[in-house]
Amino acid sequence: MASKASLEVSSLVVPSVVELAKESSTSIPSRYLRSDIEKAVVPDGDRVLEIPVIDMQKLVSGGPNNSEVEKLDFACKEWGFFQLINHGVDSTLLENLKAEIDAFFKLPMEEKKKWWQSPGNAEGFGQAFVVSEDQKLDWGDLFFMVTFPRRLRNPNLIPSLPSPLSESMERYTSDLNNLSTAMLEKIAEALHMETEEMTEFVGEGRQTIRINCYPPCELSDQVMGLTPHSDATLITILLQLNDVDGLEIRKDGKWVQVQPLPNAFIINVGDILEIMSNGRYRSIEHRGTVHPVKERFSFAAFFGPRLDGELGPAPSLISEQTPAKFRRATVQEFYKGLFARRLQGKAYVDTFKIQQD
Ligand SMILES: O=C(O)CCC(=O)C(=O)O
């Protein structure tokens, strides 16, 4: 049963960048150096780029014609990104998690090895989407794990994490699972979709998490912490774990840095929601940059539909006036294609587009 709903992910095993960064006497290996990094723009004057802020309490407590739902629709349509405040996840839990993750990544390599990725298994410490020996590598280590549904978890992973990180992860991922369900309900409302359509499509859902650690690098303008990409999800909930900014989004063709409010979640529309909304919502390219002297941490939680379903534009959003812009595919087919390639902006979701005359 589990094998039918699980995914085969193959990623080549690569060295630890956290360890590499400690060896300050050695030069940066050429596999990490890039000559094609587009510079970010600094917004005009002293104005910083403010991505829309959505208040979860207002979103769930408003009745019909709730203006927060309209704000949500605008944010997903025009930005593909927003910050979520009053999300209800306990701030003490967030603070504990930050400290515990910091300590986890700082464990000696000898200890971390027991959670290192192995060939053909993307879970644990390592990198993702490494499909060839000569592709450029990101300047960062990640920790990746399937968290929901519980039956798809690696039975040895969460319980083997050091305590109290293991308990905090259990609580945090479970809170985010509930939050994502509530958020997707509101997104269905904003799209004027049938709620049952969303519920049926998501089914038991699937959550994976990726913790990113980007060590500092003196050649920070020549390395990339996380390659430009869009997420193969319905939605992603990101928490910046320390006060070092580095998330950049491509806004109107230019790279701009996001400055999150303390403990706000950054939520973005993923490729699957772009397809499901028939292109009303756009998944926006983003990337993780590296700081010259400070390390940076972030925690991304990815939410997708059940693996045994089909994806495509929601039938209630298709009409003669608004024909389908994307082809249908099984969820398995979608992920299989994704993991067979390296990350490359929005190139993958574009392969699902139907040419319009
Ligand atoms: O580190 C960040 O802010 C971006 C993380 C991200 O985009 C991801 O993990 O997919």
Ligand as a Chemical Component Dictionary entry (heavy atoms), coordinates in Angstrom:
data_LIG
# 
_chem_comp.id                   LIG 
_chem_comp.type                 NON-POLYMER 
_chem_comp.pdbx_formal_charge   0 
_chem_comp.three_letter_code    LIG 
# 
loop_
_chem_comp_atom.comp_id 
_chem_comp_atom.atom_id 
_chem_comp_atom.alt_atom_id 
_chem_comp_atom.type_symbol 
_chem_comp_atom.charge 
_chem_comp_atom.model_Cartn_x 
_chem_comp_atom.model_Cartn_y 
_chem_comp_atom.model_Cartn_z 
_chem_comp_atom.pdbx_ordinal 
LIG O1 O1 O 0 15.726 29.874 2.064  1  
LIG C1 C1 C 0 14.766 30.449 1.568  2  
LIG O2 O2 O 0 14.337 31.525 1.972  3  
LIG C2 C2 C 0 14.071 29.808 0.376  4  
LIG C3 C3 C 0 13.818 28.343 0.603  5  
LIG C4 C4 C 0 13.091 27.687 -0.539 6  
LIG O3 O3 O 0 12.704 28.312 -1.487 7  
LIG C5 C5 C 0 12.891 26.223 -0.501 8  
LIG O4 O4 O 0 13.354 25.543 0.430  9  
LIG O5 O5 O 0 12.272 25.700 -1.468 10 
# 
loop_
_chem_comp_bond.comp_id 
_chem_comp_bond.atom_id_1 
_chem_comp_bond.atom_id_2 
_chem_comp_bond.value_order 
_chem_comp_bond.pdbx_ordinal 
LIG O1 C1 DOUB 1 
LIG C1 O2 SING 2 
LIG C1 C2 SING 3 
LIG C2 C3 SING 4 
LIG C3 C4 SING 5 
LIG C4 O3 DOUB 6 
LIG C4 C5 SING 7 
LIG C5 O4 DOUB 8 
LIG C5 O5 SING 9 
# 
